[in-house]
Amino acid sequence: MDSGKTLCSLLKAIQFQESAVFCAMQEGLKLTVEEGKCVQASAYIPADNFNEYHVRDDVDVLFKISIAVLTECLNIFGSAEESSLKMYYRCEGSPLLLVLQAQSFSNVMTDCEIATQTADTLLELRDEDAEEESKLVLKAPAFLGLLADLERSCDIIEINLSPEHPNLSIVTYGMQDRSCIEIPKSSDMVQSFTCERAVTLKYQLYHIRLIMKALAVSNKVVLRCSSNGLLLLQLKLEKEDQRQMFSEFYIVPLLDD
Amino acid sequence: MKCLIPGPNVKVLGRTIHALARFGDELYLESSPEAILLRTLNASESAYAMVKFNKVFFSYFNYNYFSAKDQEGLKCKISMKSALHAFKSPTHMDKQVENLEIRLDAESCKLIFIIKCKHGIVKTHFVSILDCKAMQAVYTKDLVHNRITSSQKILSEALGNFQSSDDQVNIEVNTESLILRNYVDSSMDLSKVIRTQISIKSAEFDTYVIGRETVITFTIKEFRALLAFAEALNLPLQLHFEVTGKPVVFIVHNNTTFEAHFVLATTKSDTPTQTSASQNSTITDRKRKEMGFNSNSVRKKPNLDVDVSKCLDEDSHLFDYIEMPIDIINAQNNDCSNKDISQSIIQENVDCDNIPPSPTSKMKIKTIFKRCFESTFDPRSIRGSVLAENSDSE
């Protein structure tokens, strides 16, 4: 890979847990973290981001790695410096090898060896039976602005989607007050809107806030709600070379009490 | 009540709410046929602020929207936190907000803020009403002896020199100048506090009428807040005050649309027999003796012309020699008449005449200084015989 910088910023966006599950597939790399069985966040780097990409297809390449150490190694020449990156992994139990070469000065190379652990099992949050009910595509910076404006002291966020006007509304409940943000589908920040039937979903505001870091580095966000209330946010990060990286967040809803 | 505020004015309202939030925790709203008033009072009831928005501030104004019979407007109290939440970031509010509607929902007893933003986004805040009382402070602003109008910049620049730990400011006024000091309680450990004193000449103010010379002391936190407000709106500040113990009133207004009054209680000095002026200056001197070189943080002498800075340099040599802090720049300002603002605002001065004659230690200081202030004194005359070496820093 020519530059580890974008990868590093994407990893930092999902860095709310100490370690991540690193999974290399034919299609690309995927790093996943979980927060209290309620939020599952992954960074997905499609194989076309790499100049060369080889993964054995007869075994699962799956291990646990410290995400803090990994980002630190990627940033070893400082955040201002672009560096090319090579990654090697031999087999289960062996360390992940990183070879970084700074672009602005030649003849400087860094070899990093990061110890790996056996991966934990990950939650299978996606339910094949639950069909997708609504999908909307928003501009990430505008959505980030809205989330940043929400009252920090609130615990619960309510998202209402409906085919009628206003199509999307976000309600937060404070101590005595209620705040409501309404966004019609005609708004500039909404790029596409599909919703068959009105739904009201409640989530922990804290869980929603976890995506803010990832929103800050992304261009576009896709919200998908399935009939069981599971919220899937897919964030697209577009690099200068038109290649894309993604992050995904599954957020479990609060049940009505 | 129902009113609609156009985009640019929303920013003004946002600034106002943020300034009021520095005063009190609760916000009182009151509507009348002509205007809307926002008031707040701090917990210790020593600071009060009132901002009046006239009808022309709004693009639509109806003080009692629901019943035409009811001649009384709205009176209510809401929590400042909720109000702040509606105006989270006043700095870029004007770019996003198209208009703001404030409406009272009589059925649910909620005050509703509806903010219409760009891109068709509508933010609605339902704010609970805590109480239905109105509140008003009694103070006079018209029949006072002392009135000063100042551009917001002078005072905030002067206040910038104070330490963040200072909590009270002391203003001494006479017909020639205004002296700002940080107030030091007699119970404080004098070896640990930094004394700051800034003298501003009357010519720097837009108007300067002093009917009675006085010294007032009030809290610096609210003073900073209201100065920030005046600065954000780029409007001059009027000070109306009487003697110590009576409140000081700060007025910021934009002729037709709004008027803000900030009222701060002034404290009486601790020892009634001594005027606080002389009390403070004795503290100053004693302090300087103890502190030695430690207190030079407040010295500022931007673009002084060569003559003056030379004099100052020589003075500081003098003071070094008798182990006084180098920040004591003496009152040369009498000679230099046409100095520009930045020069004359910030001056440390040691005014020997202020020292009460009684205690002996102070008398000693007076005699040491005396020579320097005599008109025949020429600093160059002692140049040849330096009695002590300059300190390393020079």
Interface residues (C-beta under 8 A of the other chain):
Chain A: A142 L146 D149 E151 P166 G174 M175 Q176 D177 R178 S179 C180 I181 E182 I183 P184 S186 S187 D188 M189
Chain B: S79 K81 S82 H85 K88 S89 K118 H119 G120 I121 V122 K123 T124 H125 F126 V127 S128
